[in-house]
Amino acid sequence: SMLEAVGQKEKASLWREKAQSLKMNTNRWLWQEERGFYKVHLHLDSLKHDFDEDAMFPMGGNAQAIVSGLAGTEKAARIISRAAERQREFKISTISGCLLPPYPAGVFKFPGMDEPYEYQNGGQWDWFGGRLVYAMFENGFSHLAREKLLEIIRKNIANEGLYEWDTRDGAGRGS
């Protein structure tokens, strides 16, 4: 739209086509209709896990898919529903659980992430959770959004600040 605003209609059209192709292929390859959310990623090599990686709900990426418009109204509703279900199922103190279920112990060698619910392996990340709450407000889930926002606020008041990430039960970690 910025290119179009300055009279570069051909370039604007090119970027709209690229965006449409990206949206179509992302929905084709990453959206899981049966699960109601986008996959973490696709493996383009022979790496295989002994667990179902596609069952993992990557909250941040799914929240961004809603905020960006990639997901559309129907997918957004399903993602929001799945996020709330995963919070309850995995007993996370807020909607901010970043990867549920997390990877099993030992998948990551980094000591800060080698166990489930540590750091980016299932920890709570409120700035990603905030995007999801925003998406809830924008997509007709204002009651749920308010409830989830209050959970985040209460946790951060109890922690006397906003931490980089939080444990499964809400204890602040990182900077």
C-alpha positions as a Markdown table, in Angstrom:
| # | Residue | x | y | z |
|---|---|---|---|---|
| 1 | Ser | 0.0 | 0.0 | 0.0 |
| 2 | Met | 3.0 | 2.3 | 0.6 |
| 3 | Leu | 4.3 | 1.7 | -2.9 |
| 4 | Glu | 0.8 | 2.3 | -4.3 |
| 5 | Ala | 0.5 | 5.5 | -2.3 |
| 6 | Val | 3.7 | 6.9 | -4.1 |
| 7 | Gly | 2.4 | 5.8 | -7.5 |
| 8 | Gln | 4.4 | 2.5 | -7.9 |
| 9 | Lys | 1.4 | 0.4 | -8.8 |
| 10 | Glu | 3.5 | -2.4 | -10.5 |
| 11 | Lys | 5.7 | -2.9 | -7.5 |
| 12 | Ala | 2.7 | -2.8 | -5.2 |
| 13 | Ser | 1.0 | -5.5 | -7.3 |
| 14 | Leu | 4.2 | -7.7 | -7.3 |
| 15 | Trp | 4.4 | -7.5 | -3.5 |
| 16 | Arg | 0.7 | -8.3 | -3.1 |
| 17 | Glu | 1.1 | -11.4 | -5.3 |
| 18 | Lys | 4.1 | -12.5 | -3.2 |
| 19 | Ala | 2.1 | -12.0 | 0.0 |
| 20 | Gln | -0.8 | -14.0 | -1.4 |
| 21 | Ser | 1.5 | -16.8 | -2.5 |
| 22 | Leu | 3.2 | -16.8 | 1.0 |
| 23 | Lys | -0.2 | -16.9 | 2.7 |
| 24 | Met | -1.5 | -19.7 | 0.4 |
| 25 | Asn | 1.6 | -21.9 | 0.9 |
| 26 | Thr | 1.8 | -21.2 | 4.7 |
| 27 | Asn | -1.8 | -22.4 | 5.0 |
| 28 | Arg | -1.2 | -25.3 | 2.7 |
| 29 | Trp | 1.9 | -26.6 | 4.5 |
| 30 | Leu | 1.7 | -25.5 | 8.1 |
| 31 | Trp | -2.0 | -25.3 | 8.9 |
| 32 | Gln | -3.4 | -28.4 | 10.6 |
| 33 | Glu | -7.1 | -28.6 | 10.0 |
| 34 | Glu | -7.6 | -31.5 | 12.3 |
| 35 | Arg | -5.8 | -29.8 | 15.2 |
| 36 | Gly | -6.9 | -26.2 | 14.6 |
| 37 | Phe | -3.5 | -24.5 | 14.7 |
| 38 | Tyr | -0.3 | -24.0 | 12.7 |
| 39 | Lys | 2.7 | -26.4 | 13.1 |
| 40 | Val | 6.0 | -25.4 | 14.7 |
| 41 | His | 7.8 | -26.0 | 11.4 |
| 42 | Leu | 8.4 | -28.5 | 8.7 |
| 43 | His | 11.5 | -30.6 | 8.6 |
| 44 | Leu | 13.1 | -30.4 | 5.1 |
| 45 | Asp | 15.7 | -33.1 | 6.0 |
| 46 | Ser | 15.5 | -36.6 | 7.3 |
| 47 | Leu | 15.4 | -35.7 | 11.0 |
| 48 | Lys | 12.7 | -37.7 | 12.7 |
| 49 | His | 11.6 | -37.5 | 16.4 |
| 50 | Asp | 10.1 | -40.3 | 18.5 |
| 51 | Phe | 7.3 | -38.0 | 19.5 |
| 52 | Asp | 4.6 | -36.1 | 17.6 |
| 53 | Glu | 6.2 | -32.7 | 17.0 |
| 54 | Asp | 3.1 | -31.5 | 15.1 |
| 55 | Ala | 1.0 | -31.9 | 18.2 |
| 56 | Met | 3.0 | -29.0 | 19.8 |
| 57 | Phe | 1.1 | -25.8 | 19.9 |
| 58 | Pro | 3.5 | -22.9 | 19.2 |
| 59 | Met | 1.6 | -20.0 | 20.8 |
| 60 | Gly | 3.7 | -17.1 | 19.6 |
| 61 | Gly | 3.6 | -18.1 | 15.9 |
| 62 | Asn | -0.1 | -18.8 | 16.0 |
| 63 | Ala | -0.8 | -15.5 | 17.7 |
| 64 | Gln | 1.2 | -13.7 | 15.1 |
| 65 | Ala | -0.7 | -15.6 | 12.4 |
| 66 | Ile | -3.9 | -14.1 | 13.8 |
| 67 | Val | -2.5 | -10.6 | 14.3 |
| 68 | Ser | -1.1 | -10.5 | 10.7 |
| 69 | Gly | -4.3 | -11.6 | 9.1 |
| 70 | Leu | -2.8 | -14.9 | 7.9 |
| 71 | Ala | -5.2 | -17.0 | 9.9 |
| 72 | Gly | -8.5 | -15.4 | 8.9 |
| 73 | Thr | -11.6 | -15.3 | 11.1 |
| 74 | Glu | -12.4 | -19.1 | 11.3 |
| 75 | Lys | -8.8 | -20.1 | 11.9 |
| 76 | Ala | -8.3 | -17.4 | 14.5 |
| 77 | Ala | -11.3 | -18.7 | 16.5 |
| 78 | Arg | -9.9 | -22.2 | 16.4 |
| 79 | Ile | -6.4 | -21.0 | 17.4 |
| 80 | Ile | -7.8 | -19.0 | 20.3 |
| 81 | Ser | -9.9 | -22.0 | 21.5 |
| 82 | Arg | -6.9 | -24.3 | 21.3 |
| 83 | Ala | -4.6 | -21.9 | 23.2 |
| 84 | Ala | -7.1 | -21.8 | 26.1 |
| 85 | Glu | -7.5 | -25.6 | 26.0 |
| 86 | Arg | -3.7 | -26.0 | 26.1 |
| 87 | Gln | -3.3 | -23.6 | 29.1 |
| 88 | Arg | -5.8 | -25.7 | 31.1 |
| 89 | Glu | -4.5 | -29.1 | 29.9 |
| 90 | Phe | -0.9 | -28.3 | 30.7 |
| 91 | Lys | -1.7 | -26.3 | 33.9 |
| 92 | Ile | 0.1 | -23.1 | 32.8 |
| 93 | Ser | -0.6 | -20.1 | 35.0 |
| 94 | Thr | -1.4 | -17.8 | 32.0 |
| 95 | Ile | -2.2 | -18.0 | 28.3 |
| 96 | Ser | 1.5 | -17.2 | 27.7 |
| 97 | Gly | 2.8 | -20.8 | 27.5 |
| 98 | Cys | 5.0 | -20.7 | 24.4 |
| 99 | Leu | 5.1 | -24.3 | 23.3 |
| 100 | Leu | 2.6 | -26.9 | 24.6 |
| 101 | Pro | 3.5 | -29.6 | 25.1 |
| 102 | Pro | 7.2 | -28.7 | 25.3 |
| 103 | Tyr | 9.9 | -30.8 | 23.8 |
| 104 | Pro | 11.0 | -33.8 | 26.0 |
| 105 | Ala | 14.0 | -33.5 | 28.3 |
| 106 | Gly | 17.3 | -33.8 | 26.5 |
| 107 | Val | 16.2 | -32.7 | 23.0 |
| 108 | Phe | 18.0 | -29.4 | 23.5 |
| 109 | Lys | 21.6 | -29.5 | 24.8 |
| 110 | Phe | 21.5 | -25.9 | 26.1 |
| 111 | Pro | 21.2 | -26.3 | 29.9 |
| 112 | Gly | 18.7 | -23.4 | 30.2 |
| 113 | Met | 16.3 | -25.2 | 27.9 |
| 114 | Asp | 17.1 | -28.9 | 28.2 |
| 115 | Glu | 14.1 | -29.6 | 30.4 |
| 116 | Pro | 10.4 | -29.2 | 29.6 |
| 117 | Tyr | 8.9 | -25.8 | 30.6 |
| 118 | Glu | 12.2 | -24.1 | 30.6 |
| 119 | Tyr | 12.9 | -20.9 | 28.7 |
| 120 | Gln | 11.5 | -21.2 | 25.1 |
| 121 | Asn | 10.7 | -24.9 | 25.7 |
| 122 | Gly | 7.3 | -24.4 | 27.2 |
| 123 | Gly | 8.0 | -21.4 | 29.5 |
| 124 | Gln | 5.7 | -18.4 | 29.6 |
| 125 | Trp | 6.4 | -15.4 | 27.5 |
| 126 | Asp | 4.1 | -12.6 | 28.2 |
| 127 | Trp | 5.0 | -10.4 | 25.2 |
| 128 | Phe | 3.8 | -13.3 | 23.0 |
| 129 | Gly | 0.9 | -13.9 | 25.3 |
| 130 | Gly | 0.1 | -10.2 | 24.9 |
| 131 | Arg | -0.2 | -10.6 | 21.2 |
| 132 | Leu | -2.6 | -13.5 | 21.6 |
| 133 | Val | -4.7 | -11.4 | 24.1 |
| 134 | Tyr | -4.7 | -8.6 | 21.5 |
| 135 | Ala | -5.8 | -11.0 | 18.8 |
| 136 | Met | -8.6 | -12.2 | 21.1 |
| 137 | Phe | -9.8 | -8.6 | 21.6 |
| 138 | Glu | -9.7 | -8.0 | 17.9 |
| 139 | Asn | -11.5 | -11.2 | 16.9 |
| 140 | Gly | -14.6 | -11.0 | 19.2 |
| 141 | Phe | -13.2 | -12.8 | 22.2 |
| 142 | Ser | -13.2 | -9.8 | 24.5 |
| 143 | His | -14.5 | -11.6 | 27.6 |
| 144 | Leu | -11.8 | -14.3 | 27.3 |
| 145 | Ala | -9.2 | -11.6 | 26.4 |
| 146 | Arg | -9.9 | -9.6 | 29.6 |
| 147 | Glu | -9.7 | -12.8 | 31.7 |
| 148 | Lys | -6.4 | -13.8 | 30.2 |
| 149 | Leu | -5.0 | -10.2 | 30.5 |
| 150 | Leu | -5.9 | -10.1 | 34.2 |
| 151 | Glu | -4.1 | -13.5 | 34.7 |
| 152 | Ile | -0.9 | -12.0 | 33.2 |
| 153 | Ile | -1.3 | -8.8 | 35.2 |
| 154 | Arg | -1.8 | -10.7 | 38.5 |
| 155 | Lys | 1.2 | -12.9 | 37.8 |
| 156 | Asn | 3.4 | -9.9 | 37.1 |
| 157 | Ile | 2.2 | -8.0 | 40.2 |
| 158 | Ala | 2.9 | -11.1 | 42.3 |
| 159 | Asn | 6.4 | -11.3 | 40.7 |
| 160 | Glu | 6.9 | -7.5 | 41.4 |
| 161 | Gly | 7.7 | -7.0 | 37.7 |
| 162 | Leu | 7.7 | -8.3 | 34.2 |
| 163 | Tyr | 10.3 | -10.9 | 33.6 |
| 164 | Glu | 11.8 | -12.1 | 30.3 |
| 165 | Trp | 10.0 | -15.4 | 30.8 |
| 166 | Asp | 8.2 | -17.3 | 33.6 |
| 167 | Thr | 8.1 | -20.9 | 34.8 |
| 168 | Arg | 5.0 | -23.1 | 34.3 |
| 169 | Asp | 3.6 | -22.0 | 37.7 |
| 170 | Gly | 4.4 | -18.3 | 37.0 |
| 171 | Ala | 7.8 | -17.7 | 38.8 |
| 172 | Gly | 9.7 | -14.9 | 37.0 |
| 173 | Arg | 13.0 | -15.9 | 35.3 |
| 174 | Gly | 15.5 | -14.1 | 33.1 |
| 175 | Ser | 16.0 | -10.3 | 32.9 |
